[in-house]
Amino acid sequence: MSKQHGYDFEKEIGKSLELLKTNSQKHKHMWYYKLVDTYAYDWIKDYLPDAPQQLDVHRTAQSKYQMVLPKVPADYLVLHKGLTQYIECKSSRDTVGLPIANIKPHQLEMSKDIEIAGAPYYFYICKREPRNNILYIVKASVIRKLIDTLRNGKIVKSKIAWHLIKAHAEHVIPKSRGRVYELSEVYN
């Protein structure tokens, strides 16, 4: 996943949540928050006095200057009807499926911990095609099982095929006006 269309998709989900909240009496008490991820801290280099160009917010071993940033559990935290929900946005233009490498190990671990604690955790997965983006909403527990199955098979797969994602999705939502998704069926 390129960072740019990943960030574009995160913004689209934010706009979709905001439209749902502001355009519906039923959802006016909904609350959501965009959690800031590690890559969003790239801008900080410009504001640190004497910051070396080699300042590494991504924790690579090659940099001698490192900045310790916490891993966040998801992209969005949503509160609706007294229930907390975590949303991790993933996007791919790959025609075969979602590359497993797009899902980081800490996201799988944190999603499991969050679900054990009692809150639902969903992957909002976007299949990006020209003029035809489709949103699949899949429980994290299902994604973890699919990944385990693909990794432990006779032939190790590096992608979760789109037909598997579609078959296991709780909701399949085509892009509606602009780059917005109609989420009212999700939060009914």
N, C-alpha and C positions, 0 to 999 in steps of 0.2 A: 504494500500500500504506500503510495506516495504520501508524504506528510500533508501536502496541500489538499488533495481531495479528501483525506481523512479529516482535516480541520474544517473543510467545507461541509462535510456531512455532519460533524458535531454542531456547526452553526445552524444547519437545516433542522436538526432535532430541537435545538433551542428555540428557533422560530416557531416550530410546530407546537411545542409545549406552551409558548407564550400565546399563540393564536387560540389554542384550546382554552387557556385560562381566561383570556380577555373577551372572547367571543361567545362564551357560554355561561349562562347563569348557573348551570349545574356544576361547572368546574371553577367558579370564581374563588373558591377556598383552596384550590390546589396551590402547592408551593413547590418550586424546584430551584436547584442551585447547581451551577456549573463548577465542578471541582477543577482546580488548576493543575495541569500535569507538568511533569519535569521539562518537557520541551518548551513549554510556555515561558520558562525562565530564561530563554535565550536573550531576551531584551535586557536582562540585568547587567550584562557585560558593559553596555554603554553608560551605565550610571555608577559603576564602581570606580572610584579614583584609583589610578595606577593599576587598573586591571590588565593583566597581560592578555595578549591576543589568544594565548593558549589556554585560557580559563575554560575548563571543561565541565559543563553542567550535565553531561551525559555519562559521566563516570567511566570513561575509557581508560585502559591501562597505559596508553601512550602519553597521556598528559601528566606533566608534573604538578600542574595547578588543578586542583579538583574542588568542586563545591558540593557539599553533601546536601541532597534534597530528598525529601521523603517520597516514597511511592504512594500514589493515591489509589483508592480501591476501584474507582469507576470515573466516568466522565460526568455523570449527572446523579444527583440525589433528588428524589421526588417524594413528596408527601401528599397523599390523596386519601381522603376519608379515614384519616388516622393511621394509615399504613405507610411505612417507609419502603421505598423501592430504589434499587441501584441500577443504573443503566451504563453500559459500556458500549460505545459506538465503534463499529468496524465497517470498513468500506473497501471494496475491491473492484477493479475493472477486469480482473482475470475472467476469462470465458469458461474456465473449467470449474473453479470454486474459490472459496476463501482460503488463502494460504495460512496454514497453521502457525507459521512464524509471526503472523500479524497479532496473534494473541500471546501476550507475554506471560511467563510462568507466574509472576506475582499476581496477575489478574485472575488466573485460575485458582491459585491458593487463597487469595482474599475472597473470591466469589464463594468458595466452599465454606470458609469461616463465617461469612455473612449469612449464608443460607442456614448453617447450623445454628446461628444465633436467632434465626426466625424471620429474617427479611428476605423478600424475593430479590434476585439479581438476574437481570436480563442482558443479553447481547442484542443490540439493535444492529443488524447486519444489512448493509446496502450493497446490492448488486448494481453497479454503475454501468449502464449502457447508454449510448447516445439517445437522448429523448425518451428514455424508458428506465428510470431508476426504480428499483423495487426494494422495499424495506421488509425484512424478515425479523420477527421478534421471537427469540429463542431463549428458553431458560438456560442459565449457566450450567446447571447440572446435566442437561442434555448435551451441551457443547463439550463438557468434560468427558462424558461417556463416548461421544463420537470421536474425540481426539484419542482417547485410550484405545478404542477399537481400531482406529486407523494406524496407530503406532504399534499395536501388538499383533497385527495380522501377518500373514505370510509375506505379503508385499506391503512394505511400509509406504504409506501415502503422505504427501506433504501438503495436501489441500483437502478441505471438506467440500465435496461436490455440491453444486447448487441444488441438485435434486434432493440430496439428503437434508440440506438446510430447509428447503421448502417443505419436505415431508414432516419435519420435526418442529416447524414454526407454529407458535400459538396464533400468530397473526401474520398475514401477508398483505402488505399495503402498498399499492402503486403510488408513485409521486403524483400529487395533485397540482394545484396552481403554483406555478413557479417551482421553487425547490422546497416545498412544504408537504408534509405528510398529514393526512387526516387521522388523528389519534383518538377521536371520540369513542371508537369501538373498544379501544384498549382501556380507557379510563371511564367505564360506564357506571 
